[in-house]
Amino acid sequence: MRRELALLRIELEQLRAREDEARKTEQFLFAHLDRVIDSRDRWQREAERLSALVADIPEHDETLDKPQRPLVWWRNTRWLASRDDK
């Protein structure tokens, strides 16, 4: 009888440990879900803000006709020109 009680106590401790681990996992997942939802909401607001900015651009803007080159392109062009001069 004592042996069965000891085994039941051990099993009860194991079940409590599993329950505690499940509770911690649940808290972690809910916290992660909250972060994902906050991030989604932040990106949604950013998309709405950018959409509003794009809507404010005039139908035909001369600056859009000019090709915009990134700084890296200009630096590489200068490097290629200096290489060809040699």
Sequence and secondary structure as in RCSB ss.txt:
>XXXX:A:sequence
MRRELALLRIELEQLRAREDEARKTEQFLFAHLDRVIDSRDRWQREAERLSALVADIPEHDETLDKPQRPLVWWR
NTRWLASRDDK
>XXXX:A:secstr
 HHHHHHHHHHHHHHHHHHHHHHHHHHHHHHHHHHHHHHHHHHHHHHHHHHHHHHTS SS HHHHS    HHHHH
HHHHHHHHHH 
